[in-house]
């Protein structure tokens, strides 16, 4: 029962609060780095990974609830459902870390000395301040 409750709690927290904070942090940093007023095309892949991470957490939440209900209704499966619930909790943490790490890695970064010509074409800004 403890493993099931832990799995439900972990998947719920990562699927709600964790997803909210990660999407706000990663999405904002990407949009601000490129000076987009609303989400822009270069950040779309990062936003897609954030979305995939959240959807994955809710799928894992549904699996955790199903596992707990199955363990409560069928006592002969409690050992199996306990192992499955523990695995789901670990998988939830792993999926959260992996999807957010990928979202951070795929977001575009402007060059330190100013935008590159390719980034300028995407954002509509000139490569160097003062030049058109």
Backbone as a printed PyTorch tensor [residue, N CA C, xyz], in Angstrom:
tensor([[[  0.8200,  -1.1970,   0.0000],
         [  0.0000,   0.0000,   0.0000],
         [  0.8690,   1.2690,   0.0000]],

        [[  1.9590,   1.2240,   0.7350],
         [  2.8550,   2.3890,   0.8000],
         [  3.4660,   2.6890,  -0.5750]],

        [[  3.8760,   1.6320,  -1.2790],
         [  4.4550,   1.8420,  -2.6140],
         [  3.4210,   2.4270,  -3.5650]],

        [[  2.1900,   1.9540,  -3.4770],
         [  1.1310,   2.4790,  -4.3360],
         [  0.8100,   3.9290,  -4.0480]],

        [[  0.7260,   4.2610,  -2.7660],
         [  0.4670,   5.6450,  -2.3840],
         [  1.6160,   6.5500,  -2.8140]],

        [[  2.8270,   6.0490,  -2.6660],
         [  3.9960,   6.8200,  -3.1020],
         [  3.9660,   7.0400,  -4.6080]],

        [[  3.6430,   6.0040,  -5.3670],
         [  3.5800,   6.1300,  -6.8280],
         [  2.5180,   7.1370,  -7.2460]],

        [[  1.3590,   7.0780,  -6.6090],
         [  0.2850,   8.0260,  -6.9340],
         [  0.7280,   9.4520,  -6.5970]],

        [[  1.3250,   9.6180,  -5.4310],
         [  1.7600,  10.9500,  -5.0110],
         [  2.8430,  11.5040,  -5.9300]],

        [[  3.8470,  10.6970,  -6.2380],
         [  4.9500,  11.1550,  -7.0910],
         [  4.4460,  11.5330,  -8.4710]],

        [[  3.6310,  10.6800,  -9.0830],
         [  3.1390,  10.9790, -10.4340],
         [  2.2140,  12.1860, -10.4260]],

        [[  1.4050,  12.3350,  -9.3810],
         [  0.5150,  13.4890,  -9.3080],
         [  1.3040,  14.7870,  -9.1400]],

        [[  2.2570,  14.7920,  -8.2310],
         [  3.0310,  16.0110,  -7.9740],
         [  3.8580,  16.3940,  -9.2040]],

        [[  4.5180,  15.4170,  -9.8210],
         [  5.3160,  15.7340, -11.0120],
         [  4.4370,  16.1120, -12.1950]],

        [[  3.2360,  15.5450, -12.2770],
         [  2.3290,  15.8620, -13.3780],
         [  1.5950,  17.1740, -13.2120]],

        [[  1.5850,  17.7220, -12.0180],
         [  0.8830,  18.9890, -11.7980],
         [  1.8750,  20.0950, -11.4310]],

        [[  2.3600,  20.0860, -10.2260],
         [  3.2520,  21.1550,  -9.7640],
         [  4.5840,  21.1350, -10.5060]],

        [[  5.1640,  19.9520, -10.6590],
         [  6.4440,  19.8490, -11.3740],
         [  6.3340,  20.2980, -12.8140]],

        [[  5.2570,  19.8760, -13.4760],
         [  5.0350,  20.2430, -14.8700],
         [  4.8240,  21.7520, -14.9940]],

        [[  4.0680,  22.3250, -14.0840],
         [  3.8110,  23.7660, -14.1090],
         [  5.1130,  24.5540, -13.9690]],

        [[  5.9060,  24.2410, -12.9500],
         [  7.1460,  24.9750, -12.7320],
         [  8.1470,  24.7580, -13.8650]],

        [[  8.2760,  23.5240, -14.3390],
         [  9.2200,  23.2470, -15.4220],
         [  8.7890,  23.9470, -16.7090]],

        [[  7.5120,  23.8880, -17.0350],
         [  7.0530,  24.5280, -18.2730],
         [  7.1850,  26.0400, -18.1890]],

        [[  6.9040,  26.5920, -17.0250],
         [  7.0530,  28.0390, -16.8690],
         [  8.5210,  28.4370, -16.9790]],

        [[  9.3940,  27.7160, -16.3070],
         [ 10.8180,  28.0580, -16.3140],
         [ 11.4680,  27.8800, -17.6710]],

        [[ 11.2810,  26.7110, -18.2600],
         [ 11.9140,  26.4310, -19.5550],
         [ 11.2740,  27.2770, -20.6510]],

        [[  9.9450,  27.3510, -20.6580],
         [  9.2560,  28.1330, -21.6870],
         [  9.6010,  29.6060, -21.6230]],

        [[  9.6490,  30.1530, -20.4280],
         [  9.9740,  31.5670, -20.2730],
         [ 11.4050,  31.8530, -20.6800]],

        [[ 12.3410,  31.0000, -20.2740],
         [ 13.7360,  31.2570, -20.6200],
         [ 13.9540,  31.1780, -22.1280]],

        [[ 13.2640,  30.2580, -22.7830],
         [ 13.4050,  30.1480, -24.2430],
         [ 12.8190,  31.3820, -24.9240]],

        [[ 11.6160,  31.7590, -24.5310],
         [ 10.9650,  32.9050, -25.1590],
         [ 11.7120,  34.2090, -24.8830]],

        [[ 12.2410,  34.3610, -23.6730],
         [ 12.9800,  35.5780, -23.3410],
         [ 14.3350,  35.6350, -24.0330]],

        [[ 14.9950,  34.4900, -24.1840],
         [ 16.3000,  34.4670, -24.8410],
         [ 16.1870,  34.9330, -26.2830]],

        [[ 15.0640,  34.6320, -26.9120],
         [ 14.8590,  35.0360, -28.3070],
         [ 14.0010,  36.2810, -28.4230]],

        [[ 13.6160,  36.8440, -27.2860],
         [ 12.7850,  38.0350, -27.2290],
         [ 11.4830,  37.8820, -28.0030]],

        [[ 10.8030,  36.7620, -27.7690],
         [  9.4860,  36.5250, -28.3710],
         [  8.4180,  37.0610, -27.4360]],

        [[  7.3810,  37.6720, -27.9920],
         [  6.2970,  38.1650, -27.1490],
         [  5.3920,  37.0180, -26.7130]],

        [[  5.1770,  36.0860, -27.5800],
         [  4.4300,  34.8570, -27.2910],
         [  5.3450,  33.7350, -27.7580]],

        [[  5.0190,  32.5060, -27.4540],
         [  5.8560,  31.3830, -27.8630],
         [  6.1580,  31.4650, -29.3570]],

        [[  7.4280,  31.2770, -29.7140],
         [  7.8240,  31.4100, -31.1120],
         [  8.3020,  30.0640, -31.6670]],

        [[  8.4020,  30.0060, -32.9740],
         [  8.7330,  28.7670, -33.6720],
         [ 10.0250,  28.1060, -33.1940]],

        [[ 11.1130,  28.8290, -32.9530],
         [ 12.3310,  28.1530, -32.5090],
         [ 12.1680,  27.4210, -31.1680]],

        [[ 11.2250,  27.8430, -30.3600],
         [ 11.0090,  27.2140, -29.0520],
         [  9.9710,  26.0930, -29.1030]],

        [[  9.3970,  25.8450, -30.2640],
         [  8.3030,  24.8820, -30.3760],
         [  8.7150,  23.4710, -29.9610]],

        [[  9.9230,  23.0480, -30.2930],
         [ 10.3650,  21.7000, -29.9310],
         [ 10.5120,  21.5800, -28.4130]],

        [[ 11.0530,  22.6010, -27.7740],
         [ 11.1690,  22.5880, -26.3150],
         [  9.7850,  22.5260, -25.6720]],

        [[  8.8450,  23.3060, -26.1920],
         [  7.4850,  23.2870, -25.6560],
         [  6.8280,  21.9220, -25.8910]],

        [[  7.1300,  21.2840, -27.0200],
         [  6.5760,  19.9550, -27.3010],
         [  7.0970,  18.9200, -26.3030]],

        [[  8.3660,  18.9960, -25.9490],
         [  8.9250,  18.0750, -24.9550],
         [  8.3450,  18.3320, -23.5750]],

        [[  8.0830,  19.5800, -23.2540],
         [  7.4340,  19.8920, -21.9750],
         [  6.0320,  19.2760, -21.9540]],

        [[  5.3050,  19.4290, -23.0380],
         [  3.9710,  18.8470, -23.1370],
         [  4.0270,  17.3270, -23.0450]],

        [[  4.9700,  16.7190, -23.7500],
         [  5.1260,  15.2550, -23.7070],
         [  5.4470,  14.7890, -22.2890]],

        [[  6.2520,  15.5720, -21.5820],
         [  6.5780,  15.2250, -20.2010],
         [  5.3500,  15.2340, -19.3140]],

        [[  4.5250,  16.2440, -19.4470],
         [  3.3030,  16.3290, -18.6470],
         [  2.3050,  15.2410, -18.9850]],

        [[  2.1180,  14.9730, -20.2610],
         [  1.1920,  13.9130, -20.6710],
         [  1.6910,  12.5640, -20.1640]],

        [[  2.9930,  12.3470, -20.2650],
         [  3.5690,  11.0990, -19.7550],
         [  3.3370,  10.9270, -18.2640]],

        [[  3.4510,  12.0190, -17.4980],
         [  3.2150,  11.9370, -16.0570],
         [  1.7690,  11.5470, -15.7610]],

        [[  0.8310,  12.0840, -16.5210],
         [ -0.5670,  11.7490, -16.2670],
         [ -0.8850,  10.3220, -16.6990]],

        [[ -0.2260,   9.8120, -17.7180],
         [ -0.3780,   8.3970, -18.0870],
         [  0.1600,   7.5210, -16.9580]],

        [[  1.3120,   7.9010, -16.4040],
         [  1.8790,   7.1500, -15.2840],
         [  0.9900,   7.2630, -14.0390]],

        [[  0.3520,   8.4010, -13.8360],
         [ -0.5890,   8.5640, -12.7250],
         [ -1.7520,   7.5910, -12.8780]],

        [[ -2.3140,   7.5010, -14.0790],
         [ -3.4290,   6.5750, -14.3260],
         [ -2.9850,   5.1280, -14.0900]],

        [[ -1.7750,   4.8010, -14.5100],
         [ -1.2500,   3.4540, -14.2820],
         [ -1.0520,   3.1870, -12.7910]],

        [[ -0.5930,   4.1870, -12.0390],
         [ -0.3990,   4.0230, -10.5950],
         [ -1.7290,   3.8070,  -9.8830]],

        [[ -2.7400,   4.5730, -10.2400],
         [ -4.0640,   4.4040,  -9.6320],
         [ -4.6110,   3.0190,  -9.9650]],

        [[ -4.4740,   2.6000, -11.2090],
         [ -4.9350,   1.2740, -11.6240],
         [ -4.2140,   0.1820, -10.8390]],

        [[ -2.9230,   0.3510, -10.6540],
         [ -2.1350,  -0.6310,  -9.9050],
         [ -2.6060,  -0.7300,  -8.4620]],

        [[ -2.8570,   0.3940,  -7.8180],
         [ -3.3330,   0.3900,  -6.4280],
         [ -4.7110,  -0.2610,  -6.3310]],

        [[ -5.6100,   0.1050,  -7.2280],
         [ -6.9620,  -0.4730,  -7.2080],
         [ -6.8800,  -1.9890,  -7.4290]],

        [[ -6.0600,  -2.4140,  -8.3660],
         [ -5.8900,  -3.8460,  -8.6280],
         [ -5.3420,  -4.5630,  -7.3970]],

        [[ -4.3750,  -3.9680,  -6.7280],
         [ -3.8100,  -4.5690,  -5.5260],
         [ -4.8090,  -4.6520,  -4.3890]],

        [[ -5.6900,  -3.6630,  -4.2840],
         [ -6.6970,  -3.6880,  -3.2280],
         [ -7.8120,  -4.6930,  -3.5100]],

        [[ -8.1560,  -4.8540,  -4.7570],
         [ -9.2530,  -5.7660,  -5.1200],
         [ -8.8150,  -7.2190,  -5.2350]],

        [[ -7.5600,  -7.4300,  -5.5270],
         [ -7.0540,  -8.8010,  -5.7010],
         [ -5.8520,  -9.0100,  -4.7810]],

        [[ -6.0910,  -9.4440,  -3.5660],
         [ -5.0100,  -9.5930,  -2.5840],
         [ -3.8830, -10.5190,  -3.0310]],

        [[ -4.1840, -11.4840,  -3.8710],
         [ -3.1330, -12.4010,  -4.3380],
         [ -2.1220, -11.7030,  -5.2520]],

        [[ -2.4400, -10.5290,  -5.7420],
         [ -1.5350,  -9.7710,  -6.6170],
         [ -0.8150,  -8.6340,  -5.8880]],

        [[ -0.9370,  -8.5770,  -4.5810],
         [ -0.3560,  -7.4420,  -3.8530],
         [  1.1460,  -7.3290,  -4.0210]],

        [[  1.8520,  -8.4470,  -3.9870],
         [  3.3060,  -8.3830,  -4.1540],
         [  3.6540,  -7.8390,  -5.5400]],

        [[  2.9750,  -8.3090,  -6.5470],
         [  3.2210,  -7.8470,  -7.9200],
         [  2.8700,  -6.3690,  -8.0770]],

        [[  1.7350,  -5.9710,  -7.5130],
         [  1.3410,  -4.5710,  -7.6500],
         [  2.2490,  -3.6490,  -6.8410]],

        [[  2.7990,  -4.1580,  -5.7410],
         [  3.7470,  -3.3490,  -4.9650],
         [  5.0090,  -3.0940,  -5.7630]],

        [[  5.5180,  -4.1260,  -6.4160],
         [  6.7100,  -3.9610,  -7.2610],
         [  6.3970,  -3.0330,  -8.4350]],

        [[  5.2360,  -3.2150,  -9.0400],
         [  4.8490,  -2.3620, -10.1690],
         [  4.7080,  -0.9030,  -9.7380]],

        [[  4.1340,  -0.6740,  -8.5700],
         [  3.9710,   0.6970,  -8.0770],
         [  5.3260,   1.3400,  -7.8060]],

        [[  6.2470,   0.5810,  -7.2160],
         [  7.5960,   1.1020,  -6.9970],
         [  8.2880,   1.4430,  -8.3040]],

        [[  8.1140,   0.5710,  -9.2920],
         [  8.6990,   0.8270, -10.6110],
         [  8.0700,   2.0590, -11.2550]],

        [[  6.7680,   2.2400, -11.0880],
         [  6.0990,   3.4250, -11.6510],
         [  6.6050,   4.7110, -11.0130]],

        [[  6.8560,   4.6920,  -9.7110],
         [  7.3880,   5.8900,  -9.0420],
         [  8.7690,   6.2300,  -9.5970]],

        [[  9.6090,   5.2270,  -9.7570],
         [ 10.9460,   5.4670, -10.3240],
         [ 10.8610,   5.9110, -11.7810]],

        [[  9.9730,   5.2960, -12.5320],
         [  9.7880,   5.6720, -13.9320],
         [  9.2830,   7.1050, -14.0570]],

        [[  8.4040,   7.5160, -13.1460],
         [  7.8800,   8.8930, -13.1770],
         [  8.9990,   9.9090, -12.9750]],

        [[  9.8620,   9.6430, -12.0060],
         [ 10.9840,  10.5540, -11.7650],
         [ 11.9220,  10.5550, -12.9710]],

        [[ 12.2210,   9.3790, -13.4920],
         [ 13.1020,   9.2850, -14.6660],
         [ 12.5260,   9.9860, -15.8820]],

        [[ 11.2270,   9.8030, -16.1390],
         [ 10.5850,  10.4430, -17.2850],
         [ 10.5730,  11.9640, -17.1300]],

        [[ 10.3130,  12.4410, -15.9290],
         [ 10.3090,  13.8810, -15.6830],
         [ 11.6900,  14.4670, -15.9550]],

        [[ 12.7110,  13.8520, -15.3890],
         [ 14.0810,  14.3460, -15.5700],
         [ 14.4740,  14.2860, -17.0420]],

        [[ 14.1830,  13.1700, -17.7020],
         [ 14.5800,  13.0170, -19.1060],
         [ 13.8540,  14.0050, -20.0160]],

        [[ 12.5470,  14.1110, -19.8780],
         [ 11.8020,  15.0020, -20.7810],
         [ 12.1690,  16.4620, -20.5630]],

        [[ 12.3920,  16.8680, -19.3290],
         [ 12.7730,  18.2560, -19.0790],
         [ 14.2150,  18.5240, -19.5190]],

        [[ 15.0960,  17.5390, -19.3630],
         [ 16.4760,  17.7080, -19.8290],
         [ 16.5130,  17.8400, -21.3500]],

        [[ 15.7050,  17.0490, -22.0410],
         [ 15.6440,  17.1600, -23.4980],
         [ 15.0760,  18.5190, -23.8940]],

        [[ 14.0420,  18.9800, -23.1910],
         [ 13.4550,  20.2910, -23.4950],
         [ 14.4930,  21.3960, -23.3300]],

        [[ 15.3190,  21.2980, -22.3150],
         [ 16.3680,  22.3080, -22.1080],
         [ 17.4140,  22.2190, -23.2210]],

        [[ 17.7730,  21.0060, -23.6280],
         [ 18.8090,  20.8380, -24.6460],
         [ 18.3700,  21.2770, -26.0360]],

        [[ 17.0980,  21.1240, -26.3640],
         [ 16.6540,  21.4530, -27.7230],
         [ 16.2730,  22.9140, -27.9070]],

        [[ 16.1620,  23.6690, -26.8110],
         [ 15.8050,  25.0740, -26.9990],
         [ 16.9820,  25.8330, -27.6020]],

        [[ 16.7100,  26.6940, -28.5690],
         [ 17.7880,  27.4430, -29.2180],
         [ 18.3940,  28.4710, -28.2740]],

        [[ 19.6680,  28.7090, -28.4900],
         [ 20.3630,  29.7180, -27.6830],
         [ 21.0190,  30.7230, -28.6160]],

        [[ 20.8120,  32.0000, -28.3730],
         [ 21.4990,  33.0010, -29.2020],
         [ 22.9890,  32.9850, -28.8820]],

        [[ 23.7970,  33.3540, -29.8610],
         [ 25.2420,  33.3830, -29.6290],
         [ 25.5840,  34.5050, -28.6500]],

        [[ 26.6850,  34.3620, -27.9060],
         [ 27.0310,  35.3680, -26.8950],
         [ 27.2900,  36.7670, -27.4590]],

        [[ 27.8500,  36.8830, -28.6700],
         [ 28.1580,  38.1930, -29.2300],
         [ 26.9880,  38.7800, -30.0100]],

        [[ 25.8700,  38.1750, -29.9700],
         [ 24.7260,  38.6460, -30.7520],
         [ 24.1830,  37.4790, -31.5420]],

        [[ 23.0870,  37.6910, -32.1710],
         [ 22.4420,  36.6110, -32.8860],
         [ 23.1800,  36.2540, -34.1550]],

        [[ 23.1230,  34.9900, -34.4940],
         [ 23.6820,  34.5190, -35.7600],
         [ 22.7230,  34.9040, -36.8840]],

        [[ 23.1690,  34.8740, -38.1310],
         [ 22.2540,  35.1890, -39.2320],
         [ 21.0410,  34.2610, -39.2740]],

        [[ 21.2430,  32.9780, -38.9520],
         [ 20.1150,  32.0370, -38.9600],
         [ 19.1080,  32.3940, -37.8650]],

        [[ 19.6010,  32.7100, -36.6720],
         [ 18.7120,  33.0840, -35.5810],
         [ 18.0240,  34.4110, -35.8980]],

        [[ 18.7340,  35.3190, -36.5490],
         [ 18.1430,  36.6000, -36.9250],
         [ 17.0060,  36.4070, -37.9120]],

        [[ 17.1690,  35.4530, -38.8360],
         [ 16.1110,  35.1770, -39.7960],
         [ 14.8790,  34.6270, -39.0840]],

        [[ 15.0780,  33.8190, -38.0500],
         [ 13.9560,  33.2530, -37.3140],
         [ 13.2550,  34.2960, -36.4510]],

        [[ 14.0300,  35.1800, -35.8510],
         [ 13.4600,  36.1460, -34.9200],
         [ 13.1270,  37.4860, -35.5610]],

        [[ 13.6730,  37.7750, -36.7370],
         [ 13.4170,  39.0450, -37.3990],
         [ 14.2830,  40.1770, -36.8900]],

        [[ 15.3300,  39.8710, -36.1380],
         [ 16.2320,  40.8910, -35.6140],
         [ 17.5370,  40.8810, -36.3980]],

        [[ 18.2250,  41.9980, -36.4210],
         [ 19.5200,  42.0630, -37.1110],
         [ 20.5820,  41.3470, -36.2900]],

        [[ 21.6230,  40.7860, -36.9670],
         [ 22.6330,  40.0300, -36.2620],
         [ 23.4220,  40.8490, -35.2310]],

        [[ 23.6550,  42.0920, -35.4960],
         [ 24.3960,  42.9470, -34.5520],
         [ 23.6090,  44.2130, -34.3360]],

        [[ 23.6250,  44.6860, -33.0960],
         [ 22.9060,  45.9420, -32.8260],
         [ 23.4370,  47.0800, -33.6840]],

        [[ 22.5380,  47.8530, -34.2260],
         [ 22.9150,  49.0180, -35.0220],
         [ 23.1040,  48.7290, -36.4970]],

        [[ 23.0540,  47.4540, -36.8930],
         [ 23.1870,  47.1140, -38.3070],
         [ 21.8830,  46.5240, -38.7900]],

        [[ 21.5030,  46.8260, -40.0170],
         [ 20.2400,  46.3420, -40.5590],
         [ 20.4220,  45.0880, -41.3360]]])
